[in-house]
Every structure is written in structure tokens, then in C-alpha cells.
């Protein structure tokens, strides 16, 4: 009986450890995504360049 109980406990512990590892990996992935700065839109550079060229034309 004792051997069976130990075997069941080891199996249960291995399952819990696997679940914990997966949850930790998911959390790390979420942390990496949330800590990355948002990419700057490239259209703002284009809009600024267009505004500068239109000011030159006006002068």
C-alpha cells in the first residue's frame, strides 16, 4: 500500500510541476509582450515630412 501511495504521489507531483511550468512560461511570455514598448507608427514621420514640405511651398 505504501509503495502504491508513493507512486501516486510522484505522478500527482509531476503533473502539478508540469502545470506550474506551463503557467510560468505563459506568464513570462505575457510579461515580455507587456514590457516591450509599443512600436511607433511610421505614418507620423511621413506626416511630419509632408508638413515640412508644404511649409516650404507656402514660403
Protein Blocks (a to p, Z undefined) as FASTA:
>chain_A
ZZmmmmmmmmmmmmmmmmmmmmmmmmmmmmmmmmpccdddfklmmmmmmmmmmmmmmZZ
